[in-house]
Amino acid sequence: MQPALSIQHLEKTYDTGTKALKGVSFDVEQGEIFALLGANGAGKTTLIGILTGLVNRTGGNAEVFGVSLEKEPERVRGLIGVVPQEFNFNIFEKPLDIVIDAAGYYGVPRSVARPRAETLLKELGLWEKRDVMSRTLSGGMKRRLLIARALVHEPKLLLLDEPSAGVDTELRREMWEFIKKLNAQGTTVILTTHYLEEAERLCKNVVILKEGLVVEQGSITGLMEKRGLKTLEEVYLNIHNGV
């Protein structure tokens, strides 16, 4: 079975001379929840930006379900849904309109997008807020709106960039359950998070980036066993401190 995502010697050097990615390579298998970890500046956001067309790569390539980013970038973007760290929707629009309009960006007809948006907003507890100005939503509701928007075109690969940032413990656990349900239905998920308990609980495999390089990858349990440690947080701190 081909990987859901294959990153092949990916490089990015910005005009300032900063090398954000230095030949990064790894695969994500279909049907898993995968952790992409690293401190701020490690290269995670640059990598996601390349996959979604917001950042031009300097070298290397990526394939999503066998579709080459270099050869078919538009098709790749159609296979991906992304939940960014920042709230980047129009706060003066209504949640229902935001989700339906996002579907149109991917060529989904309004007649199809409307029932999909209704289903997603109900599953994420936002249906009663569908016609209010989005600026009135709580931080947690705004985070869930980003998830609904990312899923409305039914992507095969979902990128979650710090999805539970600023979310209280109860809502974070509800989001975990939603992610697990989504994954059980066949969506491959890549998760970046600073909550290492979250990654350990949800994910089987992990890649850890540091200064644009892959410094560790493999199964989370395997990495803990190899280093004789009990938690992913301990593994991460060892790597971050150069142990």
N, C-alpha and C positions, 0 to 999 in steps of 0.2 A: 504494500500500500504506500502510495506517495505521501510525503509529509504534507501537513496542512500549510506549513511555512518552512521554507528553506532559505536561510541567510547565507550568502556565499561571498566571503572575503569583502564584506561591505566596508567602504571607507568614506569619510567625509572630512574635508578640510575647509573651514570657513575662510572668507576673504581676509579676515584678521590674522590668518595663519594658525588658528586653533585647530588641532586635529581632534575632532569629537569622536570619530570612529577610526580604528586602526586595523582594518582587516578582520572584522568580526564575522564569525561563521558558527552557525548552529541550526538544528532542525527542531521543529515542533510537530509531534505526531498528531494525526487526526483524532479528534474526540477527547482530547485531554484538556485539563486546566493547568496552564503552564505559568511559572513565575519568572518574571524578568526583573532582577533586582540590581540595585546599585545606588550609591550616594548621589546627591545632586551634582550634575556635571559629569556623570559616568558615561553618558551617551544614550540613555534610554529614550529621552524625548526626541533626540535627533533621529534615532532608529525608527520610531513611530512616525515621525514627520516624513521620512523617506518613503515609508510604505503607503502613506496616505496622500502623497503628492505635494506636501507642503514644503519639503526640503529636497533639493537636488543632490543626489549622491555624487561623490568624486570618483569612486571606483567600486568594483564588485557588482553584485546583482542580488535579487531576491525572487523567489517564486512562491506564489500562493496557490495551493492545490494544482501545482504544475504549470501555472500561468506566469510567464516571465514579466517582471516589472519593466525590464528594459524594452521588451518587444510590444507588450500590451498593457501599458500603465492604466488606461481607463478601465479595462476589464478587471485588473487587479483591484482597483478601488471599489468596484462593484461587489467584490467578494468580501470586503472588509467593512465592519462597523467599528467606530471608535468613540469611546467615552473619554473626553479630554479632562485634564485637571481643572481647567477654568470654565466658568459658566459663560459660554460664547454664543448664547442665543439672545434675541431681541427681548428684553424684559417687558416691553410694552405689547408684545404679542401674547395670544392665548395659547396654553399648552396644546390643545387639539390642533390649532393651526400650525404650530411649530412642527409637530410630528408629521402632519400631512404634507406640509411643504417640503420637509426633508425627503420624503418618499419621492416627490416629484423630481428632485435633483437626480435621482437614480432612474428616472423614467417609469416609475410606478404610477399607473393611472389613478386619478382621484377616487374613482369608484372602487378600486382595490385598496387604496391607502386608508380610506375612511374606516372601514371595519377593522383593519389591522391596527390602526391607531386606537380605536375604541378598546380592543382586546388588551393591548399593551398598557394603556392608561388604567384600565381596571385591575390588571394583574399587579401593577406597581402602586396601587392605591391613590391614583391621581384623577380618577374619572369625575369625582365631584368638583374638582378644581379645573375642569377642562375649559371653562369659559371665563376664568378670571385672568386678570393681567398677571403675567408670570413674575413680575417684580414682587407680588404679594406672597409668593410661595416661600416656605421656610427653606433653609439651606439643604436639608435632607430631601425635600420635595424637588428642589431644583436639580439635585444630583440624580434623582430617579427619572426626571424628565429627560436628562441627557441620555440615560440608558434607553428609554423609549424611542427617542429620536434615532439612536444608533441602530436599533433593531428593526425599524419599520420596513426596510427594504430586504429583510431576511438574509443578512450576511451569513456566510459559512464560518467566518473567523471574526471574533469580537475582541478588540483591544480595549482593556480597561486600565486607564492611566490614573492611579490613585482614586478609585471609585468611592472609597469610604472616607475620604478626607473631610473633616469637619462634621462627621455624622456621629450621632450618639450610639452607645453600645447596642441598644435594642434594635435600632434601625440597621446598624451594621450587620447584625446577625440575620435580620430579615433579608438583607441584600445577599448575604452568603447563600441563603436557601434558594433565592431566586436564581442566582448564578449556577448553583448545582442543578436545579431543575432545567435550566436552559441547556446546560451541558449534557444532561441526560437525554435531551431531545435531539442531540447531534451537533450542537454548535461547539466548535473549538474555541477556547478562551485563553487569552494571554493577559496576565495580571501583573501590573507594576504596583507596588505598595511599600510604604514604610512600616506598615503593621506586619511584622514578620510572623506573628501568630496566625494572621489571616492567610499568608502564603502557605505556612505549614499545614494548616487545617484544610485548605482547599486544593492544593497542588501536589502533583506527584513528582514532577521534574522542575529543575531550576537552572537558569543561567545567571551568573553574577558578573556584572561589568564593573570595571574600575579603570578610570582614565582612558576610556575608549577601547579597552581590551577585554576579552573574555578571560577572567581569572579563575573561574570554576564553573563546571556544569555537570549535570547528572541527576540521579534521583535524590530527593531530599533525605530519605532514610539512608541511602548509600553514603552521602557526604557526611552525615552525622556519625555513622559507624566508622568511616575511614579516619575521622579526626578524634574519635572517642568522646564525642560531645552529645548532649541530650536534646538540644533544641536547635532549630535553624538560626535563631538569633545568635547563639553562641558561635555557630559556624560563620555567620556573616561578620560578626565582630572580629573573629580571628583573622579572616581574610582582609577586612578593612584595615586592621592594625598590622598587616604584613606578617602574621604568624604562619 
